Amino acid sequence: MFVLAMLYEVLPVVAALAVVAVLAVPIWREKLPLPPRLDASSRPDAVMRSTLASGAAFLVLFAVTVSVMRFRRMRLGGEDFAWWRYSIPLLAACLVLLAVAVLLASYRRQPAEPVAPTHPRTWRSFTGSSQLWLLGSCALALILFVAFAGSASSPDEEGRYRLLVIDTGATGGMVADFFGWAYGLPAAAAALLLLVLTVLVLHLNAVRPFLAPSSVRGEEASRSALSSMVVCLGAGAVLLTLARALNTAAGAAGVSLASEGYSFDTTLAAASPWLLGMSYLVQFFGLSLLMIVVAIAALRPQPQAATVHD
């Protein structure tokens, strides 16, 4: 049983590492956005890629730490109520995107040669529709689960909806910590903030001027790579939050109580195995997206024929 429980905790990490190993194969690596080698003084793109990769690596380590603590039956933040308990990945991703937005907004380099715009550039210019659907679907799934879990939760002694109750009538009852409104609403708010910051970063990344006609192709490739990293970071953070919420809900839903010869289950007992399986599947995809961010940053920049030199 000990080995099986440990396997369940490390399986998502091992599976995500396997995805990165597959992406190391050249034929698969070419599927990733390949950042070009721009002039060192031309753009802070390399710094932003490193910032996004560092944030993704932190989230991966955080997820592994939470899995180990769960296996050892330890809780992040202790037993006391902490509204931010499930929002840490989202808030961390927000800080990373805020740092990237500051870099984009503060870097105002005069173009070496004016480049006439060929078409309007918006926050969607360097981001594929499938990537936007990915991020939007992840955020929607989290918000829907917040609504589902919140409606099933019960208040504690201070009125905070964070418990799942087994009511046995006259013989008393039992409560289990649950992903209710008290945890879900801050997580949903953090997810919405993450979406706003994502759109802001994508906009700032798209509308900045090109340095010269000869560098347009390389800069467009760099902006596409940055946009992919931003979207994957946001989606990965949302999925890690959803996975942890599903895992907590599965544990609470599986609690049972024996009293006076009878066995009492929660109203979500039948959904417990499904919630647990979904939590590991969602965590697998979340870790995979975050490791793809790291993989893009780790790729050797591709040389291009012409870059700008001052």
JOCORRA-V656053 format. One line per field, one symbol per residue. ss: DSSP state (a for helix, b for strand, c for the rest). psi: psi as a letter, one per 30 degrees, with the letter a starting at -180 (. if undefined). A space follows every 10 residues. Layout:
BEGIN
ss = ???
psi = ???
END
This chain:
BEGIN
ss = caaaaaaaaa aaaaaaaaaa aaaccaaaac cccccbcccc ccccaaaaaa aaaaaaaaaa aaaaaaaaaa accccccccc cccccccaaa aaaaaaaaaa aaaaaacccc cccccccccc ccccccccaa aaaaaaaaaa aaaaaaaaaa aacbbccccc bbbbbbbcaa acbbbbbccc aaaaaaaaaa aaaaaaaaaa aaaaaaaccc ccaaaaaaaa aaaaaaaaaa aaaaaaaaaa aaaaaaaaaa aaaccbbbbc cbbbbcccaa aaaaaaaaaa aaaaaaaaaa aaaaaaaacc cbcccccccc
psi = eeeeeeeeef eeeeeeeeee eeffkefeef flkjkljlke gelgeeeeee eeeeeeeeee eeeeeeeeee eghlkkgafl kjfgeffeee eeeeeeeeee eeeeefjikk kekkjkkflk kaffegklee eeeeeeeeee eeeeeeeeee fflllafggk jglkkjjgbf gaaklkklia eeeeeeeeee eeeeeeeeee eeeeeefkll elefgeeeee eeeeeeeeee eeeeeeeeee eeeeeeeeee eeffklkkkh glkkllfgef feeeeeeeee eeeeeeeeee feeeeeffkk kkkleklkk.
END
